[in-house]
Amino acid sequence: VGKETRSFKNTRAARFKGSALDEILNKVVAMIFGAQIGICILISICSLFWQGLAGHRIWYLEGVPRYLNPFRQVGIWFLML
């Protein structure tokens, strides 16, 4: 009735047996998610630079407050994407 008996050694939990397709799909989903986050960050930073260079000449952006902190603007555009 100790820890070395056969019945006690066979009481471990069964391990998950995932297929190779599951592993590939998990990697693909993670890469797509990472790519989307990267694209959002890149577009947000590019938008910040564009607004600093040419955004003041665009008539339909006149309502955008100019007092916003640039880091706050990047966060807002990131959330909008």
C-alpha positions as CSV (number, residue, x, y, z in Angstrom):
1,V,0.0,0.0,0.0
2,G,2.9,2.3,-0.6
3,K,4.0,4.7,-3.4
4,E,5.8,1.9,-5.2
5,T,2.8,-0.3,-5.9
6,R,1.6,-0.8,-9.5
7,S,-1.9,0.7,-8.8
8,F,-0.4,3.9,-7.4
9,K,2.1,4.3,-10.3
10,N,-0.7,4.0,-12.8
11,T,-2.9,6.8,-11.3
12,R,-1.2,9.7,-13.2
13,A,-3.4,11.9,-15.4
14,A,-3.6,11.1,-19.1
15,R,-1.6,13.4,-21.3
16,F,-3.2,15.4,-24.2
17,K,-2.7,13.7,-27.5
18,G,-3.0,16.5,-30.1
19,S,-2.5,15.8,-33.7
20,A,0.1,17.5,-35.9
21,L,-2.7,19.5,-37.5
22,D,-3.6,20.9,-34.2
23,E,0.0,22.1,-33.6
24,I,0.2,23.6,-37.0
25,L,-3.1,25.5,-36.6
26,N,-2.1,26.8,-33.2
27,K,1.1,28.2,-34.7
28,V,-0.8,29.7,-37.7
29,V,-3.3,31.4,-35.4
30,A,-0.6,32.8,-33.2
31,M,1.3,34.1,-36.3
32,I,-1.9,35.8,-37.7
33,F,-2.6,37.4,-34.3
34,G,0.9,38.6,-34.0
35,A,0.9,40.0,-37.5
36,Q,-2.3,41.9,-36.9
37,I,-1.0,43.5,-33.7
38,G,2.2,44.4,-35.5
39,I,0.3,46.0,-38.4
40,C,-1.9,48.0,-36.1
41,I,1.2,49.3,-34.2
42,L,3.0,50.2,-37.5
43,I,-0.1,51.9,-39.0
44,S,-0.6,53.9,-35.7
45,I,3.0,55.1,-35.7
46,C,2.8,56.0,-39.5
47,S,-0.4,57.9,-38.8
48,L,1.2,59.9,-36.1
49,F,4.0,60.9,-38.4
50,W,1.7,61.7,-41.3
51,Q,-0.5,63.9,-39.1
52,G,2.5,65.8,-38.0
53,L,3.7,66.4,-41.5
54,A,0.5,66.8,-43.6
55,G,-2.4,66.4,-41.3
56,H,-2.9,70.1,-40.6
57,R,-3.6,70.7,-44.4
58,I,-6.5,68.3,-44.5
59,W,-9.8,70.0,-44.2
60,Y,-11.8,67.1,-42.8
61,L,-9.4,66.7,-39.9
62,E,-10.0,70.2,-38.5
63,G,-12.1,68.9,-35.7
64,V,-9.2,66.8,-34.3
65,P,-7.9,68.5,-31.2
66,R,-4.3,69.5,-31.4
67,Y,-3.6,69.4,-27.7
68,L,-3.5,65.6,-27.6
69,N,-0.3,64.0,-26.5
70,P,1.3,62.1,-29.4
71,F,1.5,58.9,-27.4
72,R,-2.2,59.3,-26.5
73,Q,-3.0,59.8,-30.2
74,V,-1.2,56.5,-31.1
75,G,-3.2,54.8,-28.4
76,I,-6.5,56.2,-29.8
77,W,-5.7,55.2,-33.4
78,F,-4.6,51.8,-32.2
79,L,-8.0,51.3,-30.5
80,M,-9.8,52.5,-33.6
81,L,-8.1,50.0,-35.8
